[in-house]
């Protein structure tokens, strides 16, 4: 009897699946976090719909999350670079919304942005450039061409929105945000609503209903001149986040006007310092934890901050970042962090292959990135030394090449390098002497993706900064970048004054893989 029942249930499931329609599948919560089945075919222009109603007020910036909001499945569940429409696909309502934003004249005054915490940054950018939508005037337009700003990196979405506000000039109360994560450690809607951005919770991904409800709520709140610090819940109700998330009070002036000042003291060993606001006579305390990642902290730099209070009610700087007026001499580049001794081996030009099991360096050929040295030592049991000895290095060479030059310390950006091709190597290729020597690791212990280091050079001075996972954006003084690297005329030489023997990155990796 039980077997017959199981067969009947299976037959019913297959029949229902075969009869599934586009309208039905949009409301089905799929197993494994997939919000909608893969479409059997691309939709035509005639099949796309204008979902938004005619409203009196529209946002000036519409911000979307990516994973399980615009597309499905989530990128972290995949093992290799995904193919658009095959491994990852846009949700139907997301196609409709993006098409409408990019084609309808009512949206001419609105920009589109992405705010995503995915660790698969390169994959996300590749997919945005691959997904194409029908254009109203004929042809197609990629999602990447449609969006004006893309903040895609691991970290707090509060930081994403600070950057979006800074780049676009759009205040929080003129933004509208869609995200599938509500609150808690990995939530986004409540945190962003507390900043003053109307946020729409999309637990089943972006649907036509959620798109319309978000726009309707935005228009109604604008018309009533009420606070935009709300979350549009899944049942259509509004939850107010004005004054905090209900469990704690927000910092004074949270999300308010920025104050500019100068760092007058900074104690790097204690990770705190003091800022003097412009026109003031007294200094205000700040801690390194409140400084935006990617900002070098040192005396005399001009910063912008929000003023809050600590647990004792005393004034304290919060959300410290470099001031716009002090950015003329700054360079914005991507950076990645490595632990010792491998960071030194790369910066000295000895380690010319960086291997990883992930595809962090996919599609970075020719990009110039900065190298940050982490605080830790990677425990490989001295195997890199054995490989270096096998290659003919003396003990003095090993000591020098695995050490930082005088004045350069851990917890700093120390070098700039140009990346080459990233290749997927099989075990046979990884275990060759040439690859092991260049990677400073044994074939069975190195990552399967190998990225060439085309050239490398020490910075003119180290830049003290906190590291992050993956490739992350930083701003460093242009004076720290060696001459020629910013205009493409730099030489492929290592300029460490203590290193006269190893002057060029020696590339011998010519395997066909």
Secondary structure as the mmCIF struct_conf table of DSSP 4:
data_model
#
loop_
_struct_conf.conf_type_id
_struct_conf.id
_struct_conf.beg_label_comp_id
_struct_conf.beg_label_asym_id
_struct_conf.beg_label_seq_id
_struct_conf.end_label_comp_id
_struct_conf.end_label_asym_id
_struct_conf.end_label_seq_id
HELX_RH_AL_P HELX_RH_AL_P1 UNK A 2 UNK A 18
TURN_TY1_P TURN_TY1_P1 UNK A 19 UNK A 19
HELX_RH_AL_P HELX_RH_AL_P2 UNK A 22 UNK A 25
TURN_TY1_P TURN_TY1_P2 UNK A 26 UNK A 27
HELX_RH_3T_P HELX_RH_3T_P1 UNK A 31 UNK A 33
BEND BEND1 UNK A 36 UNK A 36
HELX_LH_PP_P HELX_LH_PP_P1 UNK A 37 UNK A 39
BEND BEND2 UNK A 40 UNK A 41
HELX_LH_PP_P HELX_LH_PP_P2 UNK A 42 UNK A 44
HELX_RH_3T_P HELX_RH_3T_P2 UNK A 45 UNK A 47
BEND BEND3 UNK A 56 UNK A 56
BEND BEND4 UNK A 60 UNK A 60
STRN STRN1 UNK A 61 UNK A 64
STRN STRN2 UNK A 67 UNK A 67
TURN_TY1_P TURN_TY1_P3 UNK A 68 UNK A 70
STRN STRN3 UNK A 71 UNK A 72
BEND BEND5 UNK A 73 UNK A 73
HELX_RH_3T_P HELX_RH_3T_P3 UNK A 75 UNK A 77
BEND BEND6 UNK A 79 UNK A 80
HELX_LH_PP_P HELX_LH_PP_P3 UNK A 81 UNK A 83
STRN STRN4 UNK A 84 UNK A 84
TURN_TY1_P TURN_TY1_P4 UNK A 85 UNK A 87
STRN STRN5 UNK A 88 UNK A 88
STRN STRN6 UNK A 89 UNK A 90
HELX_RH_AL_P HELX_RH_AL_P3 UNK A 92 UNK A 103
HELX_RH_3T_P HELX_RH_3T_P4 UNK A 105 UNK A 107
TURN_TY1_P TURN_TY1_P5 UNK A 108 UNK A 109
STRN STRN7 UNK A 111 UNK A 116
BEND BEND7 UNK A 119 UNK A 119
HELX_RH_AL_P HELX_RH_AL_P4 UNK A 121 UNK A 130
STRN STRN8 UNK A 132 UNK A 134
TURN_TY1_P TURN_TY1_P6 UNK A 136 UNK A 137
BEND BEND8 UNK A 138 UNK A 139
STRN STRN9 UNK A 140 UNK A 142
HELX_RH_AL_P HELX_RH_AL_P5 UNK A 143 UNK A 146
BEND BEND9 UNK A 148 UNK A 148
STRN STRN10 UNK A 149 UNK A 152
BEND BEND10 UNK A 153 UNK A 155
HELX_RH_AL_P HELX_RH_AL_P6 UNK A 157 UNK A 168
HELX_RH_3T_P HELX_RH_3T_P5 UNK A 172 UNK A 174
STRN STRN11 UNK A 175 UNK A 179
BEND BEND11 UNK A 180 UNK A 180
BEND BEND12 UNK A 183 UNK A 184
TURN_TY1_P TURN_TY1_P7 UNK A 185 UNK A 186
HELX_RH_AL_P HELX_RH_AL_P7 UNK A 189 UNK A 193
TURN_TY1_P TURN_TY1_P8 UNK A 194 UNK A 196
STRN STRN12 UNK A 198 UNK A 201
TURN_TY1_P TURN_TY1_P9 UNK A 203 UNK A 204
BEND BEND13 UNK A 205 UNK A 206
HELX_RH_AL_P HELX_RH_AL_P8 UNK A 208 UNK A 224
TURN_TY1_P TURN_TY1_P10 UNK A 225 UNK A 225
STRN STRN13 UNK A 230 UNK A 232
TURN_TY1_P TURN_TY1_P11 UNK A 234 UNK A 235
BEND BEND14 UNK A 236 UNK A 236
STRN STRN14 UNK A 238 UNK A 240
TURN_TY1_P TURN_TY1_P12 UNK A 242 UNK A 243
STRN STRN15 UNK A 244 UNK A 244
BEND BEND15 UNK A 245 UNK A 248
STRN STRN16 UNK A 249 UNK A 249
HELX_LH_PP_P HELX_LH_PP_P4 UNK A 250 UNK A 251
TURN_TY1_P TURN_TY1_P13 UNK A 252 UNK A 255
STRN STRN17 UNK A 259 UNK A 267
TURN_TY1_P TURN_TY1_P14 UNK A 268 UNK A 271
STRN STRN18 UNK A 272 UNK A 277
TURN_TY1_P TURN_TY1_P15 UNK A 278 UNK A 279
BEND BEND16 UNK A 281 UNK A 282
STRN STRN19 UNK A 283 UNK A 287
HELX_RH_3T_P HELX_RH_3T_P6 UNK A 288 UNK A 290
STRN STRN20 UNK A 291 UNK A 291
HELX_LH_PP_P HELX_LH_PP_P5 UNK A 292 UNK A 292
TURN_TY1_P TURN_TY1_P16 UNK A 293 UNK A 294
STRN STRN21 UNK A 295 UNK A 295
TURN_TY1_P TURN_TY1_P17 UNK A 299 UNK A 300
STRN STRN22 UNK A 302 UNK A 309
TURN_TY1_P TURN_TY1_P18 UNK A 311 UNK A 312
BEND BEND17 UNK A 313 UNK A 313
STRN STRN23 UNK A 315 UNK A 322
HELX_RH_3T_P HELX_RH_3T_P7 UNK A 324 UNK A 326
TURN_TY1_P TURN_TY1_P19 UNK A 328 UNK A 329
STRN STRN24 UNK A 330 UNK A 340
TURN_TY1_P TURN_TY1_P20 UNK A 341 UNK A 341
HELX_RH_AL_P HELX_RH_AL_P9 UNK A 342 UNK A 347
TURN_TY1_P TURN_TY1_P21 UNK A 348 UNK A 349
STRN STRN25 UNK A 353 UNK A 356
BEND BEND18 UNK A 357 UNK A 358
TURN_TY1_P TURN_TY1_P22 UNK A 360 UNK A 363
TURN_TY1_P TURN_TY1_P23 UNK A 365 UNK A 366
STRN STRN26 UNK A 368 UNK A 377
TURN_TY1_P TURN_TY1_P24 UNK A 381 UNK A 382
HELX_RH_AL_P HELX_RH_AL_P10 UNK A 383 UNK A 390
TURN_TY1_P TURN_TY1_P25 UNK A 391 UNK A 392
HELX_RH_AL_P HELX_RH_AL_P11 UNK A 395 UNK A 401
TURN_TY1_P TURN_TY1_P26 UNK A 402 UNK A 402
BEND BEND19 UNK A 403 UNK A 403
HELX_LH_PP_P HELX_LH_PP_P6 UNK A 404 UNK A 405
TURN_TY1_P TURN_TY1_P27 UNK A 406 UNK A 407
BEND BEND20 UNK A 410 UNK A 411
STRN STRN27 UNK A 412 UNK A 424
HELX_RH_AL_P HELX_RH_AL_P12 UNK A 427 UNK A 430
TURN_TY1_P TURN_TY1_P28 UNK A 431 UNK A 431
BEND BEND21 UNK A 432 UNK A 432
HELX_RH_AL_P HELX_RH_AL_P13 UNK A 433 UNK A 439
TURN_TY1_P TURN_TY1_P29 UNK A 440 UNK A 440
BEND BEND22 UNK A 441 UNK A 441
TURN_TY1_P TURN_TY1_P30 UNK A 443 UNK A 445
BEND BEND23 UNK A 446 UNK A 446
BEND BEND24 UNK A 448 UNK A 448
STRN STRN28 UNK A 449 UNK A 464
BEND BEND25 UNK A 469 UNK A 471
STRN STRN29 UNK A 472 UNK A 477
HELX_RH_3T_P HELX_RH_3T_P8 UNK A 478 UNK A 480
BEND BEND26 UNK A 481 UNK A 481
HELX_LH_PP_P HELX_LH_PP_P7 UNK A 482 UNK A 482
TURN_TY1_P TURN_TY1_P31 UNK A 483 UNK A 488
BEND BEND27 UNK A 492 UNK A 492
STRN STRN30 UNK A 493 UNK A 493
TURN_TY1_P TURN_TY1_P32 UNK A 497 UNK A 498
BEND BEND28 UNK A 500 UNK A 501
STRN STRN31 UNK A 504 UNK A 504
#
